[in-house]
Amino acid sequence: MKKHIFKEVAAKNGVTEEEVRREIEKSIAEACKDPDAPINKIGKGKVPTPEEVMEHVLKELEKVNMN
C-alpha cells in the first residue's frame, strides 16, 4: 500500500519515486529537529522512515474515518 502511494505521487508530479522519497525524508528530518514534535514518536529509529510515517498517517486516517 505505501509503495503504491509513493508511485502514485511520483506519477502525478512527473518525478521518480526516489525523488518523492527524498523530499519526504527531507521533510521528516526538518520536523524531527524539534525534540517535542510528535513525529519523534513514530518509528523504531531516531528518525522515522517515509514508510513508517506513511503507515502512521494511514492508521490515523482510519481512526478518523471510523468516528
Buried (B, 14 or more C-beta within 10 A) or exposed (E): EBEEBBEEBBEEEEEEBEBBBEBBBEEBEEBBEEEEEEBBEBBEEEBBBBBBBBBBEEEEEEEEEEE
